Amino acid sequence: MNERSSVQSIATALRDDLQHYSEGEKLPSSRALVERYRVSPVTVSRAIATLVAEGLVVSRPGAGVFRAARRPRAGALGDVSWQEVALSAGVTSAGGDPSGHVAGARAVLATLTPPPAEVIDLNGGYLDAGLQPERALATALARAGRRTGTWSRPPAEGVAELRAWFARDIGGPNGSLSASDVLITAGGQSALTTGLRALAAPGAPVLVESPTYPGLLAIARTAGLRPVPVPVDADGVRTDLLADAFRATGARVFVCQPLYQNPTGAVLSAGRRAEVRATARAAGAFVIEDDFARRLTHADSPAPPPALAADDPDGVVVHVRSLTKSTSSSLRVAALAARGPVFERLRAVQVIDNLLVPRPLQETAIELLSAPGWTRHQRRLAAELRDRRAATVAALHRELPGRTVTTQPRGGHHLWLRLPDGTDETALVAAALRAGVAVTAGGPYFAAEAPAPHLRLSYVTPGGTAQLEEGIRRLAHAFG
């Protein structure tokens, strides 16, 4: 077979091969299958994903792919062609197009789907198991299970003790926020969804940084909103262009990441911080501050500036802060902080969409944050992130001289690599995967046409600096 062989053809061949495997027996590696069928790693990965979905095999990251246990045969699939009509009916230009959910989810799913075991992952956005506070999490979960009332219904706004912790964490030493200003959500993505749905009507424009987190663009588009890009430079969002964008669009919401911006790593400069709030206030608009990376500050970083929400008496800023990025993808606990009547709007949308954030999860977070191990974890994580960033940058200079890292951030978990003009990002990502490393194309980070080609390289998912260096060597091989 050649590279153009379809996923379905490979899946069919693998189904036939499964007849010769016993339950639990390991299949050949993805690399061996690439060589056998003369196709790309992407084709093999998708064919295996097809078999996983069918329940024929089980994929275990880091271990391989195994023949699944046989299960009773389900009833034959009937005629589902009627669904094409049903799924296309009722779509209007003003509201969110349901078909856009699938397209919008692709960039997010790309960072959630682990590559084959032998591929080094520079694509993911969550901590490698070695960086997670696994022992502290296990202890916190066990202690939470013994707390009186853990399985009772929590308040709709969240457990009071956790709300108070987030108020102190976001508001800082001046105590500008109270527990009554905080709403607990099921992770940062849920908080962003609640914020956008509460503050912008379907069909409305919403200002976003350019480039920005693809998950935010997906939320906006599936809610029927129109993302309008505002360029970012080394000092964060261009506030002169932000004012122009408010005037031109009449937008009432701007979403930004002032600290270690995703994907550029930029930190909003001191001069622009007040300008962002003042510009939004003059436009009668809200700023949604996505503070996703505050607890990913590196050990060699100066103290990060306080949140925009910490100095916001007029309630312009709606703040999002999550525990997930610095702990585990499964600890989906975050907070929305807001002052004034907007809080009631946020709470109403949160309750309608999610009802409640599970109390055992909230109680686990409380136990984790109050334990001595939490501070130790933060110190260790800060040192590890510093070392990983430095190793990745050094490997890029060594293996890919002349390629530009736009910013060497002192926080976050990724680098933003500027590619030569004319580079085909999609082809390069595919070539990298064939070389055994997964990276992220820059295109999905732009709400409109990208001004230049980029790659985003994450350094938190691999097992350590040696894997990071090997990943960059493989990426250099993909460049040819």
Residue pairs with C-beta under 8 A, 6 or more apart in sequence:
1 9
1 10
1 37
1 38
1 39
2 38
2 39
3 38
3 39
3 40
3 43
5 37
5 38
5 39
5 43
6 43
7 43
7 46
7 47
7 50
8 47
8 50
10 33
10 37
10 39
10 43
10 44
10 47
11 47
11 50
11 51
13 37
14 27
14 33
14 47
14 48
14 51
14 57
15 51
15 56
17 27
18 51
18 56
18 57
18 67
21 27
21 67
22 67
23 67
23 68
23 69
23 70
24 66
24 67
24 69
25 66
25 67
26 63
26 64
26 65
26 66
27 33
27 57
27 64
27 65
27 66
27 67
28 36
29 64
29 116
29 117
29 118
30 41
30 44
30 45
30 48
30 65
30 116
30 117
30 118
30 119
31 41
31 116
31 118
31 436
33 44
34 40
34 41
34 44
34 434
37 43
37 44
40 430
40 433
40 434
41 115
41 116
41 119
41 433
41 434
41 436
42 430
42 433
44 116
45 115
45 116
45 433
48 57
48 59
48 65
48 116
49 59
49 113
51 57
52 58
52 59
55 68
55 71
56 67
56 68
57 65
57 66
57 67
57 68
58 65
58 66
58 67
58 68
59 65
59 114
60 66
60 117
61 114
61 117
62 117
63 117
64 117
87 98
87 99
88 99
91 97
91 98
91 99
93 203
94 202
94 203
94 224
95 202
95 203
95 224
96 202
96 221
96 222
96 223
96 224
96 225
97 222
97 224
100 221
100 222
101 222
104 217
104 218
104 219
104 221
104 222
105 218
106 444
107 214
107 215
107 217
107 218
107 444
108 214
108 215
108 218
110 123
110 440
111 123
111 124
111 125
111 440
112 124
114 121
114 124
115 121
115 123
115 433
115 438
118 436
119 433
119 436
119 437
119 438
120 436
120 437
120 438
120 462
120 467
120 468
120 470
120 471
120 474
121 438
121 458
121 461
121 462
122 437
122 438
122 439
122 440
122 457
122 458
122 459
122 461
122 462
122 468
122 471
122 475
123 438
123 439
123 440
123 458
123 461
124 458
124 460
124 461
125 325
125 413
125 414
125 458
125 460
125 461
126 324
126 325
126 328
126 329
126 460
126 461
127 325
127 326
127 327
127 328
127 329
127 381
127 413
127 460
127 461
128 460
128 461
128 462
128 463
128 464
130 463
130 464
131 381
131 384
131 460
132 327
132 328
133 327
133 328
133 368
133 373
133 374
133 377
134 328
135 373
136 368
136 371
136 373
136 374
136 377
137 327
137 328
137 331
137 364
137 368
139 367
139 371
139 373
140 364
140 365
140 367
140 368
140 371
141 360
141 364
141 367
143 367
144 150
144 360
144 363
144 364
144 366
144 367
145 360
147 363
147 367
149 359
150 359
150 360
150 363
151 359
151 360
152 359
153 356
153 359
154 356
154 357
154 358
154 359
154 362
156 347
156 350
156 351
156 355
156 356
157 163
157 182
157 183
157 184
157 347
158 182
158 183
158 184
158 335
158 357
158 362
159 184
159 359
159 362
159 363
159 366
160 179
161 366
162 184
162 333
162 335
162 362
162 365
162 366
163 179
163 180
163 182
163 183
163 184
163 335
164 178
164 179
164 182
165 366
165 369
166 182
166 184
166 321
166 335
166 337
167 177
167 178
167 179
167 181
167 182
167 337
168 175
168 177
169 321
170 177
170 182
170 291
170 307
170 309
170 310
170 319
170 321
170 335
170 337
171 177
171 178
171 307
171 309
171 310
171 337
172 306
172 307
172 310
174 310
174 311
176 309
176 310
176 311
176 312
176 313
177 309
177 310
177 337
177 339
181 337
181 338
181 339
181 343
182 335
182 336
182 337
183 194
183 335
183 336
183 337
183 338
183 343
183 346
183 347
183 350
184 333
184 334
184 335
184 357
184 362
185 191
185 194
185 333
185 334
185 335
185 336
185 350
185 354
185 357
186 332
186 333
186 334
186 354
186 357
186 358
186 361
187 322
187 324
187 332
187 333
187 334
188 290
188 292
188 320
188 321
188 322
188 324
188 325
188 334
189 215
189 219
190 332
190 334
190 353
190 354
191 320
191 322
191 334
191 335
191 336
192 215
192 216
192 219
192 255
192 288
192 290
192 320
193 219
193 223
193 353
194 336
194 346
194 349
194 350
194 353
195 255
195 288
195 318
195 320
195 336
195 346
196 206
196 219
196 220
196 223
196 225
196 253
196 255
196 288
197 223
197 349
197 353
198 342
198 345
198 346
198 348
198 349
199 252
199 253
199 286
199 288
199 318
199 342
199 345
200 206
200 223
200 225
200 252
200 253
202 223
202 224
202 225
203 224
203 225
203 226
204 225
204 226
204 251
204 252
204 253
205 225
205 226
205 227
205 228
205 249
205 250
205 251
206 220
206 225
206 226
206 227
206 228
206 251
206 253
206 254
206 255
207 227
207 228
207 230
207 242
207 245
207 246
207 249
207 251
207 253
207 254
207 255
208 216
208 217
208 220
208 227
208 228
208 229
208 230
208 254
208 255
208 256
208 447
209 229
209 230
209 231
209 232
209 237
209 255
209 256
209 257
209 261
210 229
210 230
210 231
210 232
210 446
210 447
210 448
211 232
211 263
211 264
211 416
211 442
211 445
211 446
211 450
211 454
212 229
212 232
212 255
212 257
212 261
212 262
212 445
212 446
212 447
213 257
213 262
213 263
213 290
213 292
213 445
214 444
214 445
216 227
216 255
216 290
217 227
217 444
217 447
220 226
220 227
221 227
227 447
228 245
228 249
228 251
228 447
229 446
229 447
229 448
230 237
230 238
230 241
230 242
230 245
230 254
231 237
231 238
231 241
232 238
232 261
232 264
232 266
233 266
234 266
234 406
234 407
235 266
235 267
235 268
235 269
235 271
235 272
236 256
236 258
236 261
236 266
236 267
236 268
236 269
236 272
237 256
237 268
237 272
237 276
239 272
239 275
239 276
239 279
242 254
242 275
242 276
242 279
243 279
243 282
243 283
245 251
246 254
246 279
246 280
246 282
246 283
246 285
247 283
251 283
251 285
252 283
252 284
252 285
252 286
253 285
253 286
253 287
253 288
254 276
254 280
254 285
254 286
254 287
254 288
255 287
255 288
255 290
256 268
256 276
256 287
256 288
256 289
256 290
257 289
257 290
257 291
257 292
257 293
258 267
258 268
258 273
258 276
258 289
258 291
258 305
258 307
258 308
259 267
259 268
259 291
259 293
259 294
259 304
259 305
259 411
260 266
260 267
260 293
260 296
260 297
260 409
260 410
260 411
260 412
261 267
261 268
262 292
262 293
262 412
262 414
263 414
263 416
263 442
263 445
263 454
263 456
264 406
264 407
264 416
265 406
265 407
265 408
265 409
265 411
265 412
265 414
265 415
265 416
266 407
266 409
267 304
267 305
267 409
267 411
268 276
268 305
270 305
273 305
273 308
276 287
276 308
277 287
277 308
277 312
277 316
277 317
280 286
280 287
280 316
281 314
281 316
285 316
286 316
286 317
286 318
286 342
287 308
287 316
287 317
287 318
288 317
288 318
288 320
289 307
289 308
289 309
289 317
289 318
289 319
289 320
290 320
291 307
291 319
291 320
291 321
292 320
292 321
292 322
292 325
293 325
293 411
293 412
293 413
294 304
294 307
294 321
294 411
295 323
295 325
295 326
295 378
295 381
296 325
296 326
296 381
296 385
296 411
296 412
296 413
297 304
297 382
297 385
297 410
297 411
298 382
298 385
298 386
298 389
298 409
298 410
298 411
299 379
299 382
299 383
299 385
299 386
300 386
300 410
301 382
301 386
301 410
301 411
302 410
304 411
307 317
307 319
307 321
308 317
308 319
309 317
309 318
309 319
309 337
312 339
313 339
315 338
315 339
315 340
315 342
317 338
318 336
318 337
318 338
318 342
318 346
319 335
319 336
319 337
319 338
320 334
320 335
320 336
321 334
321 335
321 337
322 333
322 334
322 335
323 331
323 333
323 334
323 365
323 368
323 369
324 331
324 332
324 333
324 334
325 413
326 378
326 381
327 368
327 377
331 361
331 364
331 365
331 368
332 361
333 357
333 361
333 362
333 365
336 346
336 350
338 346
368 374
385 411
385 413
385 459
385 460
387 465
388 459
388 460
388 464
388 465
388 468
389 408
389 409
389 415
389 459
391 459
391 465
391 468
391 469
392 415
392 457
392 459
392 468
392 469
392 472
393 405
393 408
393 415
395 468
395 469
395 472
395 473
396 403
396 405
396 415
396 417
396 457
396 472
398 472
399 472
399 473
399 475
399 476
400 472
400 475
400 476
400 479
403 417
403 418
403 419
403 420
404 417
404 418
405 415
405 416
405 417
405 418
406 416
406 417
406 418
407 416
408 415
409 415
413 458
413 459
413 460
414 456
414 457
414 458
414 459
414 460
415 456
415 457
415 459
416 442
416 454
416 455
416 456
417 454
417 455
417 456
417 457
418 452
418 453
418 454
419 425
419 428
419 442
419 452
419 453
419 454
419 455
420 453
421 452
421 453
422 453
423 453
424 453
425 441
425 442
425 443
425 453
425 454
425 455
426 441
426 443
428 441
428 455
428 478
428 479
429 439
429 440
429 441
429 455
431 478
431 479
431 480
432 438
432 439
432 474
432 475
432 478
434 478
435 474
435 475
435 477
435 478
436 474
437 471
437 472
437 474
437 475
437 478
439 455
439 456
439 457
439 475
440 455
440 456
440 457
440 458
441 454
441 455
441 456
442 450
442 453
442 454
442 455
442 456
443 450
443 453
445 454
445 456
457 472
457 475
459 468
462 468
462 471
